[in-house]
Structure formats: C-alpha cells, structure tokens
Amino acid sequence: MSSRHAGSRSLKALLTGYLRGFGLYIVVSVSALCLLAALAGVGALLVPLLDDLVDNAELWVMIGVLILWATLSFSVTLLIVVVTLVRRARQLDAAFAPLGLPGKLYLSNGRQYHGTVAGRRVDAYFHRGPILEVYVEAPFRTRVSIGTRDSLARSVGRLVQRQPLAADNPDFAHLDVYALDERWAQDLLYQPQARAALLRLTASSGSRDIRQVIVAPESIAFYLRYARVDEVSPEHVQQWMDDLLALVRVAENLPAPTQTAEATRLERKGRTERSSFFLPVLLGVLGLAGVLACFSLVIALVLIRLQ
C-alpha cells in the first residue's frame, strides 16, 4: 500500500466516522427542536388568546395535534437510538464475556470492561468513532507506537520532529514504528512470536479501519478505529488478547530499555479510572444547559412582553 493511499484512507476513515456521528446528532437535534418549536408555538398562541381559550375548541384541537406530532417525532427518534445502543451493548458484552470481563456503561453511548486476564489487569473501552481500546498492564518503562503507514501521521510526526524507525524486516514495510528506545524496539520486532502477533494486530480487515499497537511505560494497548461493531466478536477479542499477552511475555524476556519513561498520573487514570472524568464533564454540560435555558426563558419573556 502506498503512502499516498494510506494517507487518503486515514482521512476517509476519519471523515466517515465524524459524518456518521454528525448525522446522528442532526437527527436527534432536529427532533428535539421540533418538540421545542411546538411548545414555543403553543406558548405564542396561548398568550394573545387567553381570554378566548376556554371556549375555543378548534384551537385546543390544533394545539393537541401540534404537541402530539412533536412528541411522537421525538419519541420515535429516541426509541431508535436506545434500541441501537442496547443492541450494541449486548453484542460487545458477549464479545468480552469469555474473558470474564463484565461490561458497564461508558459515557452516554459506550461500554467499558475491567478485570484480570492471565493474571494481568485488563481495561477496555468502546466509544464514539467507533473506537475500541484494549489495555494490558505490564511494566515496559518505555514507549513504542506501531501502526499502519500513514502519510497524515508522518506529516504530524515531522511537525514534532519525530521520524519513524527504519525497520529491517520487510514484513513491517507497511507499518510505521516510532520508538523512544530504537534498539529495544528493533529487538522486539526481531522476535518471531512478537512479529507474528504485531502483524495480526495491525492487519486491516477493511478499507476504513485503522489499527495501532502502543507500548507505554505501564501497559500495552491495541487501538481499533472506524471499524464495524460486528468485527468486535468473541473470536477476534480472544485473538487480540492472546497477541497482546504474547507481546508482554516476549518483552519481559528482552534486555531492559536504556531510554526509559514514566507514566503520568493522568495517563494512568485515563487507562484504569476513565469514568472519574465523566462526572465533572457532566456537571459542566448540565451547568451550561442551565445557563442557556435561563437565557432562553428571559428572551421568551421579553418577546411576550413586547407583544
């Protein structure tokens, strides 16, 4: 695969993911706006007609039809969203259940999994994108990034003065490897078991998905971006976990890296306690929504007075 093609593929996948999410936002937002518009229309009709409202049966019928239409429109859209999320949650939970990892809600429409596999802590997140992240805890004390060759990522790398590692093995010609300790990374890539595991983890199954393996000071992670939910099957999850554990075992038998790094507190919490970030964000969103609601109420009262 050429670098140009890889870069265009990355942009296409990114654009497709955002368009899908944006489309869902549009549908829900339009339905909500229809409901709000109906309520606002009812208010605008009621204010100047308060004196005649009691005896005006036709007006009551028109108001009822308007509210019923907006409510049904919003309810149907909400039902479709809820059914989709429940179905996806069941599918994802079934994929991680064989590993003994129970599923929980993550943010508003994602799933998270935490537990122990083969004596090692495992954390996994599935969220909007769609993006799957699977972490296996292990003391690597260095950093390596391995993923499909991508011209967009290389452009970003040049901006921050990072160049991909020149891998000697032709099996990795389609991959970009960035390493803090290049010799340690070369040693890892040279091991047959590690090479086979990395090639399976980074093997694309479609035209849009983007895969990456990240070695961090305290964990190794597998990222799957913009793939179909159907690809997160029990068989695939088991294979990904086997490959990550194989990489951990190989890395533990290598000489220690000479260029080391330490995990930050934010990095550690982002892997193991990501839900702790949700409450402050939720409170902030609710606070902003409250401010906007108050502002809208003031504007509505002013408009009513001007009538």
N, C-alpha and C positions, 0 to 999 in steps of 0.2 A: 504494500500500500504506500503510495507516495505521500510525502509530507503535505503537499497541497491538498490532496484528497482528505487526509486525516484532519487537517485544519477546517476544511469546509464541513466535514462530518461533525466535528465538535460544535461548530456554530449552528448547524442544522438541528442537532440534538438539543442544544441549549434553547434555541428559538422555539422548537416544538414543545418542550416542557413548559416554557413560560406561556405560550399561546394556549395550551390546554388548561393551565391554571387560570389564566386570564379569562378564558371562555366561561369557566365555571363561576368565577366572580361576577361576570356580566349577567349570567342567568339569574343568580341569587339576588344580585343588586337590583336588577330590573323588577323582579317580583316584589322585593321589599319596597321599592319606590312606588310600584303600583298600589300597594296597600297604603303607604303613606299619602299618596296622592288622593286616594279615595277618601281617607279620613280628613285630609285637608279640604277636599271638595265638599264633604258633608258639613264641615265647620263653616265654610264660606256660604253655604246655602242656609244653614240654620240661623246665623246671626241676623241677617236682614229680615228673616221670615218668622221670627219667634212668636209674633202676635198671631199669625195665621197658621202656625204649625199644627195646633191641636186639631183643627177641623179640615186640614188638607190631606186627604187620604192618598191622592196621587203622588204628592211629594214624599210621603212615607214609603210608598212602593218604590219610587225611584232611588231613594236613599238606601233601602234594603237591598235592592238589586246591585247597586254600586258596591256596597260593603261586601256582599256575598261573592261577587266576581273577584274582587281584590283578595279576599281571604282564601278562596278556593285556589286562585293562581299561586299565591304564596305557599299554601299548604301542600299542593301537588309538587312544587319545586323542592320544598323542604323534605317531603317524603322520599323523593327520588334520591336526594343527597344522602339521607340517613340510610336507606336501603343499600346504596352503593358502598357506604363506609362500613356497614355491618358485614356485608358480604366479603369485602376485602379483609376486614379484621379476622374473620373466621378462616379465610384462606391462609393468611400469614401465620395465625396461631397454629394451624395444622402443620405448617412447614417447620416451625421451631419446636413443636411438641415432642418429636422423637429425641431431641437433645435434652429434654427435661427443663426447657426454658418457658415459663408461663408468660403470657402476653398481658400488657397493660396499655391503657390509653397514653398517647404521647401528643402533646399539644392538642389541637382540636380534631385532627383527622389522621393522626399517625399511630404507630404502635411501637412499643419498646419491650425489650427482653433482657433479663438479668439472671445470672446463675453461674453454675460451675460445670465445666465440661472437661473431663480427663484431668481433674484436679486443678484447673486453671479458671480464673474468673473470666466470664464472657459477658459482654454488653453489646446489644444490637438495637439499632433504631431504623425505622422505616418512616419516612416523612415526605412532604411535598416535593415534587420534582418529576417523577418519583425518584427517591434516593434511598438506597439501603446501605447502612454502615454496620459492619461486624468487627468488634474489637476482642482480641485475646490478650490478656495481661501477661507480660514477660519482661524481664529486665534487660533490654537491649543496650541502653545507655548511649545510643547514637541515633542518627536519622538517615533514612533512605526512602526515596519515592520512586516507584516503578509503575509505569502506565503506558498505554498506547501512545505511540509517537503522534505528536500534535503540534502543528505549526503555531496555533494560538498560544499554547502553553510555552513554547520556545520563545515567542516574542515577549511574553511576560518575564520569562527567565532572563532574557538579555537586559531587560529594564532594571532588574535587581542584580545584575552581574552574576548570574548563575548559568553554567553550561552543563549539558548532560554528559554523563560518563560515557566514554568510548568503550563499549562492551566488546571484548574479544570474541565472544561466542556468536556465530551468525544466527543462532536461534533467537537472539534478542535484538535482531536488526530492526524489527518493527516497534520496539519499545524505547522509551526514554527513561533513563535512570539518573536520578540526582542523589548524590550521597555526600554526607558530611565527612565520612572517612572512606575515601575511594578504594583503598586497598581492602578494607574489611568487606565492602560491598562486592568487590570483584571475587573475593574468596567465597562469599555466599552464592553468587551466581555460578561459580565454577562447580559447586557440589551438585551431582546428578539428581538427587532427591529434591533439592531446593529448586533446581532448574525446572524439573517436571511440574512441581507444584505451582511455581510462578507462571509458567506457560498456560496451565489450566485456568488459573485465576484470572489471567488477563486476556484469555481467548474470547473474542467478541462473538456473540450469538446472533447479532442482527446488525442493521445499518445505523442504528441510533445509539445503542448503549455504549457507555464509556466506563472502563474498569481501571482500577488503580489499587496497588498494594502500598501501604505506608508503614514503614518501620519507625516507631517513635521511642523515646527513652524508656517508657514503661509498658509498651504494648505494640502489637502489630495489628493493622486494620485492613479490611477489604471493603472497597467502595464500589458500588454498582449504581451508575447514574442513568436515568432516562430509559430504563428497561421496562418491559411489560410486567405487571404484577404476576402473571402466570409463570414467569421464569423463576419466581421465588417458590420453588417446590420443595418438598421434603428431601428429595434426592439431591437437588442442587445445593441446598443448605448443608446437608451432611457432607457433600464433597468439598464445599468451601471450607467447612470447619476442619475436615481432615487435612486439607492442604495447609491451612494456617498453622495447625498444630505440628505438621511436619516441618514447616519453616522454623518454628520455635525450637524444635529438637535439633535441627541442623545448626542453627545459630548458636545454641548453647555449647556446642562442641567446637566452635571456632575460637581462635585466639581473640582475646578481648580487643575491642576497638581502641585505637590510640587517640582518636579525636572523639571526645565524648560530649554529651549534652544531658541536661537535667530537665525533667518535665516541670512545667509551671503549674501552679495551683489551679489556674483557670483551665488549663489543658486537662488536668486530672478530673476536675469536676465536670467538664464537658463530656468526658467519657463515661464516668460512673454515676454522676448525680445531675444529669442534664435537666431533670424536671424541676430542680431548685431554681432554675432561671425563669420558669414559666409563671410563677405567682407574681413577681414584680412586673413582668411584662403585661400580665392580665390586668393587674391593678392600674397600670398606666393606661392601657386601652380603655378600661371602664371609666377612668377619670376623664380621659379625652372625650369619650362618648357623652359623659355627663355634661361637660362644658359645652359641647356642640348642641346637645338637647336644650340646655338652658338658653343658649343664644338663639336657637330656632324659636323657642317659646316667646322670647322677648320680641323677635321680629314679627311673629304672628299676632301678638297683642297689639303692636304698633299699627300693623296693617288693618286690624279690626277697628281700632280707634279712628283711623283715617277714613274709614267708610262712613 
